[in-house]
Amino acid sequence: MTAPAQGRARALLAACLPDPGDPRLLAVSWLVKTVGSGLYLTTSTLFFTRVAGLPVHQVASGLTAAGIVGLAGAVPLGRLADRFGPRRTYTVLLGVQFATMAALAFVRTFPAFLALIVVFLLAEQGSTAARGALVATVGEGAERVRLRAYLRVVTNIGITIGAAASALVIQADTEAGYMALLWCTALTYPGAAVPLWWLRARGTRPAAPAAHTGSGWQVLRDRRYAAVTLICGVLSLQAQVLSFAVPLWVLQHTEAPPVLVSGIVAVNTVMVICLQIRFSRGADDDSRAARMCRNAGIALFAACALVAFTGGMSGWSATVLLLLFAAALTFGELWLSAGSFGLSFSLAPEGMHGQYQGFFSLGRGAATAVAPVLIAMLCLGDRPREGWLVLGILFVVAGAAAPPALRVRPAAVARTVPADRQGADGERTAR
């Protein structure tokens, strides 16, 4: 390879990787964690039903109940990240997830399964908040959004690797294989903690004693942040459209070949890996991030309109429209991810990213909880074409509400003031 070609190759590699140091260490940790997620998502239900011997309805009800409990822990666990430092909190929660995942390998009764899965999903919800706060400590402004975009790419890569690795185990369908895979999943949690020990980012240690004004639950009074969380939560229903609605729609309502389900997922994954970083440029500006959410609503409406007319079409016509649907849905996902990255960071006060990121995760968590019922009722019922259009209108209305939501006046936010910078009378400044 010539010297100019080597230079171009190095430049391309640098553009595809986070900056050296803390960003790259965080990306490595994220990759290990999401490989475990790919292993777990594809095989957990099979393990609990085929190996643990639990009925499907018990597994489903246990996961639902644990998911609801997990949502309740988002803000309190996020506050722990603010108080004790996001790195320490995240590392401890990874340890909790390792212990509970390892214990799940020995579960054979529903009460034991329920108890462990509640602890596991509580720790997962807290990990989400602590990871968000950790991203905030590694960079500022545009750096945060860019790093978060990289990490979303890493998420897709990691889950794809995990899902591919589990394919052989699923094909063999043996108890030993599922048990080994669950243990491998458990080991990814301490594996993800290892790179965190070398982080040097500001804020990875607990803050020095400081005076605060206002409540430690400040996020619960921040109406603007609550509005943005609701908007992004509604738009995040698109994730369940891909994972829940698409397989059932393609197989039961169209003449398209069943393999197209995998094709749609592949289109989505490849587009996110290739385009997420580019789509996230400029999302550190609040107005531009809000417009990205508006664009997401329009793209998701277009996706719903396309899929609405595939029912009853010939195989080739349905296939073409469904591939266009996959592209439109992914454009909506790319804009939504970029806009939500920017707004979730920039609208949160410094020093409170843990509780704010925990609160922001409630939007997506609530959407995940209600999506199966809502999508089944609208899009898989007796009048699916009208249902898809209603869902599309919901997306476009939510997206259009993002720019006006920035004009909502937030509650006064406390500013942390180091003790040595307070006046003689102990006056505290507020933001």
DRENVEX-787417 format. One line per field, with one value per residue (C-alpha): x, y, z. Coordinates in steps of 0.05 Angstrom, whole numbers, always signed. Example, Ala and Ser with C-alpha at 12.3 -4.5 7.8 and 13.67 -1.06 7.14 Angstrom:
<recs>
X <- c(+246, +273)
Y <- c(-90, -21)
Z <- c(+156, +143)
</recs>
This chain:
<recs>
X <- c(+0, +28, +39, -20, -65, -41, -55, -126, -137, -113, -158, -218, -203, -197, -263, -296, -269, -279, -221, -164, -168, -232, -280, -247, -245, -319, -333, -296, -336, -400, -382, -371, -436, -477, -448, -478, -544, -545, -533, -587, -641, -638, -635, -663, -735, -712, -670, -725, -777, -735, -682, -714, -781, -823, -888, -888, -942, -901, -839, -879, -914, -850, -813, -871, -875, -799, -798, -849, -810, -746, -777, -791, -716, -692, -689, -666, -610, -592, -585, -536, -492, -494, -476, -423, -398, -424, -364, -368, -444, -442, -387, -427, -490, -451, -429, -502, -522, -466, -488, -562, -549, -504, -558, -611, -574, -598, -670, -723, -783, -824, -814, -738, -742, -785, -741, -677, -705, -732, -663, -631, -677, -672, -596, -604, -647, -596, -540, -575, -577, -505, -479, -513, -481, -414, -419, -432, -368, -326, -344, -379, -429, -418, -368, -423, -470, -415, -393, -465, -473, -411, -438, -503, -464, -425, -492, -515, -449, -447, -518, -506, -444, -481, -541, -496, -456, -521, -545, -506, -532, -603, -593, -565, -622, -588, -592, -516, -512, -563, -530, -462, -490, -522, -456, -421, -473, -460, -385, -395, -415, -349, -316, -350, -327, -252, -240, -274, -216, -172, -221, -193, -254, -276, -336, -320, -307, -358, -362, -332, -379, -421, -482, -545, -609, -674, -692, -650, -708, -702, -718, -789, -803, -771, -832, -791, -750, -813, -845, -783, -781, -855, -844, -783, -818, -876, -828, -789, -849, -814, -767, -825, -853, -789, -783, -856, -900, -856, -849, -923, -944, -898, -918, -992, -1015, -972, -951, -877, -828, -816, -741, -756, -763, -688, -677, -714, -673, -609, -627, -640, -575, -531, -561, -552, -480, -464, -505, -516, -453, -468, -540, -519, -477, -505, -550, -515, -555, -624, -664, -631, -641, -715, -721, -688, -744, -795, -761, -764, -840, -848, -804, -841, -908, -882, -860, -928, -963, -919, -931, -1005, -1015, -974, -1030, -1059, -1007, -970, -904, -858, -898, -903, -828, -810, -856, -831, -758, -778, -813, -749, -710, -762, -767, -691, -687, -737, -695, -631, -663, -696, -632, -592, -645, -656, -581, -574, -635, -626, -556, -562, -626, -598, -560, -487, -479, -549, -540, -553, -623, -639, -615, -654, -717, -706, -701, -772, -800, -771, -786, -859, -863, -834, -886, -947, -924, -945, -1017, -1021, -990, -1031, -1095, -1080, -1038, -1054, -1128, -1190, -1174, -1098, -1092, -1128, -1089, -1022, -1043, -1067, -999, -965, -1006, -986, -913, -919, -957, -905, -849, -882, -888, -813, -794, -850, -831, -765, -806, -835, -804, -766, -767, -710, -651, -603, -531, -478, -433, -368, -364, -300, -334, -395, -398, -387, -462, -467, -507, -522, -531, -586, -593)
Y <- c(+0, +69, +123, +165, +104, +87, +158, +154, +87, +116, +176, +131, +88, +150, +175, +109, +106, +150, +193, +157, +157, +160, +159, +97, +62, +76, +49, -16, -24, -10, -61, -117, -99, -99, -165, -193, -158, -192, -260, -248, -219, -278, -335, -314, -334, -400, -414, -397, -440, -498, -505, -473, -505, -442, -434, -378, -339, -338, -314, -259, -236, -237, -195, -145, -138, -131, -80, -37, -41, -25, +40, +62, +56, +100, +167, +143, +102, +161, +204, +154, +166, +241, +230, +176, +186, +153, +107, +78, +71, +39, -10, -32, -41, -83, -127, -134, -154, -206, -237, -240, -266, -321, -339, -341, -401, -442, -417, -471, -439, -377, -341, -346, -323, -263, -242, -245, -213, -154, -142, -151, -101, -51, -53, -48, +14, +45, +26, +65, +128, +119, +107, +170, +209, +177, +201, +271, +269, +245, +303, +369, +398, +370, +319, +287, +280, +254, +203, +182, +172, +128, +88, +77, +49, +5, -19, -43, -77, -110, -136, -162, -200, -228, -250, -282, -319, -347, -374, -439, -451, -439, -487, -541, -528, -564, -550, -548, -497, -450, -456, -440, -380, -352, -357, -323, -268, -260, -253, -194, -150, -154, -152, -85, -58, -71, -13, +35, +31, +71, +128, +196, +238, +293, +275, +201, +212, +238, +314, +351, +373, +429, +470, +461, +499, +467, +394, +333, +311, +372, +334, +320, +395, +409, +416, +428, +365, +326, +350, +330, +262, +250, +270, +226, +170, +171, +174, +115, +70, +61, +11, -35, -26, -59, -114, -130, -108, -122, -198, -208, -161, -192, -263, -254, -195, -193, -238, -219, -276, -289, -279, -205, -197, -209, -164, -106, -114, -117, -52, -19, -43, -25, +44, +59, +36, +77, +140, +153, +194, +237, +249, +270, +330, +394, +360, +397, +458, +454, +484, +438, +378, +394, +400, +331, +304, +338, +306, +239, +246, +261, +202, +155, +178, +163, +93, +79, +103, +58, -5, +9, -7, -71, -115, -157, -135, -184, -210, -166, -102, -114, -128, -62, -22, -58, -42, +31, +26, +0, +59, +111, +79, +80, +153, +168, +128, +164, +233, +214, +186, +248, +296, +259, +254, +329, +349, +299, +325, +399, +410, +375, +417, +399, +354, +325, +283, +218, +235, +270, +212, +165, +206, +210, +134, +130, +155, +97, +49, +68, +63, -6, -27, -1, -13, -86, -72, -7, -33, -98, -58, -7, -44, -118, -115, -114, -48, -47, +4, +57, +36, +45, +115, +133, +110, +153, +214, +202, +203, +267, +304, +284, +307, +373, +386, +384, +455, +488, +445, +484, +546, +514, +548, +499, +501, +540, +492, +491, +505, +470, +519, +494, +512, +553, +598, +617, +686, +700, +699, +630, +657, +606, +622, +591, +581)
Z <- c(+0, -19, +33, +10, +12, +82, +103, +76, +110, +177, +168, +153, +214, +258, +232, +250, +321, +382, +404, +441, +516, +556, +495, +467, +535, +544, +474, +490, +554, +515, +462, +513, +548, +484, +460, +524, +508, +440, +473, +525, +479, +431, +481, +549, +535, +506, +569, +618, +581, +556, +611, +673, +654, +666, +626, +574, +611, +675, +639, +604, +667, +707, +656, +653, +728, +735, +679, +715, +781, +743, +717, +789, +804, +747, +781, +851, +821, +776, +838, +866, +804, +819, +892, +888, +817, +754, +744, +814, +810, +741, +763, +824, +782, +732, +790, +813, +742, +739, +805, +787, +716, +744, +795, +740, +710, +770, +772, +767, +802, +787, +854, +847, +774, +793, +851, +810, +747, +788, +816, +748, +713, +770, +761, +685, +693, +740, +692, +637, +680, +704, +633, +610, +667, +650, +578, +604, +645, +586, +539, +535, +485, +415, +442, +484, +425, +380, +432, +444, +369, +367, +425, +388, +330, +379, +408, +340, +326, +395, +392, +322, +345, +405, +364, +311, +365, +395, +328, +334, +405, +383, +325, +371, +421, +480, +555, +561, +504, +535, +603, +574, +537, +599, +636, +578, +582, +657, +645, +598, +658, +695, +626, +613, +680, +667, +618, +666, +715, +667, +657, +675, +660, +705, +747, +751, +825, +874, +876, +934, +989, +963, +980, +939, +931, +912, +917, +904, +860, +816, +752, +777, +775, +708, +662, +599, +610, +625, +559, +519, +554, +536, +463, +455, +490, +441, +382, +411, +397, +330, +363, +379, +309, +284, +337, +351, +293, +232, +241, +253, +197, +144, +161, +173, +132, +69, +11, +20, +33, +108, +100, +88, +164, +170, +110, +143, +207, +165, +129, +195, +227, +169, +161, +235, +235, +173, +184, +259, +269, +208, +228, +298, +275, +304, +354, +411, +389, +423, +366, +315, +360, +367, +291, +285, +330, +284, +223, +258, +266, +192, +171, +218, +189, +119, +143, +172, +109, +66, +108, +112, +38, +36, +62, +6, -45, -90, -62, -104, -94, -19, -16, -50, -5, +57, +40, +30, +97, +129, +102, +125, +193, +201, +180, +234, +284, +264, +272, +337, +366, +348, +373, +438, +450, +445, +485, +541, +554, +541, +581, +643, +694, +706, +766, +758, +696, +735, +757, +691, +649, +694, +684, +609, +605, +633, +566, +527, +584, +586, +510, +512, +564, +527, +455, +446, +467, +429, +365, +367, +375, +320, +269, +276, +288, +243, +208, +203, +147, +187, +249, +216, +193, +264, +291, +238, +257, +330, +309, +267, +322, +375, +330, +314, +389, +400, +378, +419, +479, +485, +501, +563, +623, +666, +741, +774, +776, +834, +820, +861, +896, +927, +1000, +991, +940, +981, +1010, +1084, +1095, +1062, +1003, +950, +877, +836, +762)
</recs>
